[in-house]
Amino acid sequence: MSLLLQERRFLAGRWLGMETPHDYRKFAEECRRLAKEAQDGEHRRALEQMAEAWLRLAREAQQKD
C-alpha cells in the first residue's frame, strides 16, 4: 500500500494502527523509491530518513512478535 493511500486512510479517520513489520518495510521501500526520484537533495535526505524510521519500526515490531 502506498504512503499516499496510508495518509488518506489516516485523514479519513480509518487508521487501523495494526501494521505489521512487512507493512513497515513496504513503507520504507516506498520512501526509498520516492527518494530516488527526488530532484532536491534535502527532500531526498528527508525521505531516506523516513525510510530508516520505518525500518526501525519494522525491527521493533518484529521483536515484539
DSSP file (Angstrom, degrees, kcal/mol; ACC not computed):
  #  RESIDUE AA STRUCTURE BP1 BP2  ACC     N-H-->O    O-->H-N    N-H-->O    O-->H-N    TCO  KAPPA ALPHA  PHI   PSI    X-CA   Y-CA   Z-CA
    1    1 A M              0   0    0      0, 0.0    29,-0.1     0, 0.0     5,-0.0   0.000 360.0 360.0 360.0 133.4    0.0    0.0    0.0
    2    2 A S     >  -     0   0    0      1,-0.1     4,-2.1    28,-0.0     5,-0.2  -0.273 360.0-117.2 -72.1 158.7    1.4    3.3   -1.0
    3    3 A L  H  > S+     0   0    0      1,-0.2     4,-2.6     2,-0.2     5,-0.2   0.859 115.8  57.2 -61.5 -35.3    2.2    6.0    1.6
    4    4 A L  H  > S+     0   0    0      2,-0.2     4,-2.3     1,-0.2    -1,-0.2   0.898 106.4  48.1 -65.1 -39.1   -0.3    8.3    0.0
    5    5 A L  H  > S+     0   0    0      2,-0.2     4,-2.4     1,-0.2    -1,-0.2   0.906 110.9  51.4 -66.7 -40.4   -3.1    5.7    0.5
    6    6 A Q  H  X S+     0   0    0     -4,-2.1     4,-2.3     1,-0.2    -2,-0.2   0.918 109.8  50.1 -59.8 -43.3   -2.0    5.3    4.1
    7    7 A E  H  X S+     0   0    0     -4,-2.6     4,-2.9     1,-0.2     5,-0.2   0.909 109.4  50.8 -63.0 -41.8   -2.2    9.0    4.6
    8    8 A R  H  X S+     0   0    0     -4,-2.3     4,-2.0     1,-0.2    -1,-0.2   0.904 109.1  51.3 -63.1 -40.3   -5.7    9.1    3.0
    9    9 A R  H  <>S+     0   0    0     -4,-2.4     5,-2.6     2,-0.2     6,-0.2   0.914 112.3  47.1 -61.6 -42.1   -6.8    6.3    5.4
   10   10 A F  H ><5S+     0   0    0     -4,-2.3     3,-1.6     1,-0.2     5,-0.4   0.940 113.1  47.0 -64.6 -48.0   -5.5    8.3    8.4
   11   11 A L  H 3<5S+     0   0    0     -4,-2.9    -1,-0.2     1,-0.3    -2,-0.2   0.798 107.3  57.8 -66.4 -28.1   -7.0   11.5    7.3
   12   12 A A  T 3<5S-     0   0    0     -4,-2.0    -1,-0.3    -5,-0.2    -2,-0.2   0.458 118.4-112.3 -81.0   0.1  -10.3    9.8    6.6
   13   13 A G  T < 5S+     0   0    0     -3,-1.6    -3,-0.2    -4,-0.2    -2,-0.1   0.709  88.9 112.4  79.4  20.1  -10.4    8.6   10.3
   14   14 A R      < +     0   0    0     -5,-2.6     2,-0.4    -6,-0.2    -4,-0.2  -0.033  32.5 148.0-114.9  31.0   -9.9    5.0    9.4
   15   15 A W        -     0   0    0     -5,-0.4    -5,-0.0    -6,-0.2    -8,-0.0  -0.524  26.1-170.9 -68.9 122.9   -6.4    4.5   10.8
   16   16 A L        -     0   0    0     -2,-0.4    -1,-0.2     1,-0.0    -6,-0.0   0.797  13.8-152.6 -88.9 -30.3   -6.2    0.9   12.0
   17   17 A G        +     0   0    0      1,-0.1    -2,-0.1     0, 0.0    -1,-0.0   0.736  62.5 112.8  66.3  21.9   -2.9    1.0   13.8
   18   18 A M        +     0   0    0      2,-0.0    -1,-0.1     0, 0.0     2,-0.0  -0.154  38.6 154.2-118.0  37.9   -2.3   -2.7   13.2
   19   19 A E        -     0   0    0      1,-0.1     3,-0.0     4,-0.1     0, 0.0  -0.327  31.9-142.0 -69.3 150.2    0.6   -2.5   10.8
   20   20 A T     >  -     0   0    0      1,-0.1     4,-2.2    -2,-0.0     5,-0.2  -0.596  30.3-100.7-103.6 167.1    2.9   -5.5   10.6
   21   21 A P  H  > S+     0   0    0      0, 0.0     4,-2.2     0, 0.0     5,-0.2   0.881 126.2  56.4 -54.3 -36.8    6.7   -5.5   10.1
   22   22 A H  H  > S+     0   0    0      2,-0.2     4,-2.1     1,-0.2     5,-0.2   0.918 105.3  50.4 -61.0 -43.4    6.0   -6.3    6.5
   23   23 A D  H  > S+     0   0    0      1,-0.2     4,-2.3     2,-0.2    -1,-0.2   0.931 109.4  50.7 -60.0 -46.0    3.9   -3.2    6.2
   24   24 A Y  H  X S+     0   0    0     -4,-2.2     4,-2.1     1,-0.2    -1,-0.2   0.888 109.4  50.9 -60.6 -40.0    6.6   -1.0    7.7
   25   25 A R  H  X S+     0   0    0     -4,-2.2     4,-2.4     1,-0.2    -1,-0.2   0.880 108.4  52.1 -66.2 -36.6    9.2   -2.4    5.3
   26   26 A K  H  X S+     0   0    0     -4,-2.1     4,-2.2     2,-0.2    -2,-0.2   0.898 108.3  50.9 -65.0 -39.8    6.9   -1.6    2.4
   27   27 A F  H  X S+     0   0    0     -4,-2.3     4,-2.2     2,-0.2    -2,-0.2   0.908 109.9  50.7 -62.0 -41.1    6.6    1.9    3.6
   28   28 A A  H  X S+     0   0    0     -4,-2.1     4,-2.5     1,-0.2    -2,-0.2   0.915 108.7  51.4 -62.6 -43.1   10.4    2.1    3.8
   29   29 A E  H  X S+     0   0    0     -4,-2.4     4,-2.5     1,-0.2    -1,-0.2   0.903 108.9  51.3 -59.9 -41.2   10.6    0.8    0.2
   30   30 A E  H  X S+     0   0    0     -4,-2.2     4,-2.5     2,-0.2    -1,-0.2   0.907 109.5  49.7 -64.3 -41.3    8.2    3.5   -0.9
   31   31 A C  H  X S+     0   0    0     -4,-2.2     4,-2.4     2,-0.2    -2,-0.2   0.911 111.5  48.9 -62.6 -41.8   10.2    6.2    0.8
   32   32 A R  H  X S+     0   0    0     -4,-2.5     4,-1.9     2,-0.2    -2,-0.2   0.891 110.5  50.9 -65.4 -39.1   13.4    4.9   -0.9
   33   33 A R  H  X S+     0   0    0     -4,-2.5     4,-1.1     1,-0.2    -2,-0.2   0.934 112.5  45.9 -63.0 -45.4   11.6    4.8   -4.3
   34   34 A L  H  X S+     0   0    0     -4,-2.5     4,-1.0     1,-0.2     3,-0.3   0.869 108.7  56.7 -65.4 -35.9   10.5    8.4   -3.8
   35   35 A A  H >< S+     0   0    0     -4,-2.4     3,-0.5     1,-0.2    -1,-0.2   0.891 103.1  54.3 -62.5 -39.3   14.0    9.4   -2.7
   36   36 A K  H 3< S+     0   0    0     -4,-1.9    -1,-0.2     1,-0.2    -2,-0.2   0.823 112.2  44.5 -63.4 -30.2   15.5    8.1   -5.9
   37   37 A E  H 3< S+     0   0    0     -4,-1.1    -1,-0.2    -3,-0.3    -2,-0.2   0.595  87.6 114.9 -88.9 -12.2   13.1   10.3   -7.9
   38   38 A A    <<  -     0   0    0     -4,-1.0    -3,-0.0    -3,-0.5     6,-0.0  -0.342  48.6-163.5 -66.1 136.0   13.6   13.4   -5.7
   39   39 A Q  S    S+     0   0    0     -2,-0.1     2,-0.4     1,-0.0    -1,-0.1   0.776  71.9  70.2 -86.1 -30.2   15.1   16.3   -7.5
   40   40 A D  S  > S-     0   0    0      1,-0.1     4,-2.4     2,-0.0     5,-0.2  -0.758  73.1-143.8 -96.8 132.3   16.1   18.2   -4.3
   41   41 A G  H  > S+     0   0    0     -2,-0.4     4,-2.4     1,-0.2     5,-0.2   0.859 101.6  52.3 -62.2 -37.3   18.8   16.9   -2.1
   42   42 A E  H  > S+     0   0    0      2,-0.2     4,-2.2     1,-0.2    -1,-0.2   0.910 110.7  47.5 -66.7 -41.0   17.1   18.0    1.1
   43   43 A H  H  > S+     0   0    0      2,-0.2     4,-2.3     1,-0.2    -2,-0.2   0.916 111.1  51.8 -63.9 -43.8   13.9   16.2    0.0
   44   44 A R  H  X S+     0   0    0     -4,-2.4     4,-2.2     1,-0.2    -2,-0.2   0.917 110.1  48.4 -59.4 -45.6   15.9   13.1   -0.8
   45   45 A R  H  X S+     0   0    0     -4,-2.4     4,-2.4     1,-0.2    -1,-0.2   0.898 109.8  52.3 -63.9 -40.4   17.6   13.1    2.6
   46   46 A A  H  X S+     0   0    0     -4,-2.2     4,-2.2     1,-0.2    -1,-0.2   0.910 110.2  48.3 -62.6 -41.7   14.3   13.5    4.4
   47   47 A L  H  X S+     0   0    0     -4,-2.3     4,-2.3     2,-0.2    -1,-0.2   0.888 110.4  51.2 -66.8 -38.4   12.8   10.5    2.5
   48   48 A E  H  X S+     0   0    0     -4,-2.2     4,-2.2     2,-0.2    -2,-0.2   0.897 109.8  50.2 -64.3 -39.7   15.8    8.4    3.3
   49   49 A Q  H  X S+     0   0    0     -4,-2.4     4,-2.1     2,-0.2    -2,-0.2   0.891 109.4  51.2 -64.8 -39.1   15.5    9.3    7.0
   50   50 A M  H  X S+     0   0    0     -4,-2.2     4,-2.4     2,-0.2    -2,-0.2   0.906 107.9  52.7 -63.0 -41.1   11.8    8.4    6.8
   51   51 A A  H  X S+     0   0    0     -4,-2.3     4,-2.2     1,-0.2    -2,-0.2   0.920 108.7  49.7 -60.6 -43.7   12.8    5.0    5.3
   52   52 A E  H  X S+     0   0    0     -4,-2.2     4,-2.2     1,-0.2    -1,-0.2   0.888 109.2  52.2 -62.9 -38.5   15.2    4.4    8.2
   53   53 A A  H  X S+     0   0    0     -4,-2.1     4,-2.3     2,-0.2    -2,-0.2   0.917 109.1  49.6 -64.2 -42.7   12.5    5.3   10.7
   54   54 A W  H  X S+     0   0    0     -4,-2.4     4,-2.1     1,-0.2    -1,-0.2   0.893 110.1  51.2 -62.7 -38.7   10.1    2.8    9.1
   55   55 A L  H  X S+     0   0    0     -4,-2.2     4,-2.3     2,-0.2    -1,-0.2   0.881 107.9  52.2 -67.3 -36.9   12.8    0.1    9.2
   56   56 A R  H  X S+     0   0    0     -4,-2.2     4,-2.6     2,-0.2    -2,-0.2   0.928 109.7  49.4 -61.8 -43.5   13.4    0.8   12.9
   57   57 A L  H  X S+     0   0    0     -4,-2.3     4,-2.8     1,-0.2    -2,-0.2   0.888 108.8  53.3 -62.1 -38.5    9.7    0.3   13.5
   58   58 A A  H  X S+     0   0    0     -4,-2.1     4,-2.4     2,-0.2    -1,-0.2   0.926 110.3  46.8 -61.8 -44.7    9.8   -2.9   11.5
   59   59 A R  H  X S+     0   0    0     -4,-2.3     4,-2.1     2,-0.2    -2,-0.2   0.918 113.5  48.4 -64.0 -42.8   12.6   -4.3   13.7
   60   60 A E  H  X S+     0   0    0     -4,-2.6     4,-1.5     1,-0.2    -2,-0.2   0.920 112.8  47.6 -63.6 -43.3   10.8   -3.2   16.9
   61   61 A A  H  X S+     0   0    0     -4,-2.8     4,-1.1     1,-0.2    -1,-0.2   0.893 110.2  53.2 -64.6 -39.0    7.6   -4.8   15.7
   62   62 A Q  H  < S+     0   0    0     -4,-2.4     3,-0.4     1,-0.2    -1,-0.2   0.895 107.1  51.9 -63.1 -40.4    9.4   -8.0   14.8
   63   63 A Q  H  < S+     0   0    0     -4,-2.1    -1,-0.2     1,-0.2    -2,-0.2   0.828 106.7  54.0 -66.0 -31.4   11.0   -8.2   18.2
   64   64 A K  H  <        0   0    0     -4,-1.5    -1,-0.2     1,-0.2    -2,-0.2   0.753 360.0 360.0 -74.3 -23.9    7.5   -7.9   19.9
   65   65 A D     <        0   0    0     -4,-1.1    -1,-0.2    -3,-0.4    -2,-0.2   0.478 360.0 360.0 -75.3 360.0    6.2  -10.8   17.9
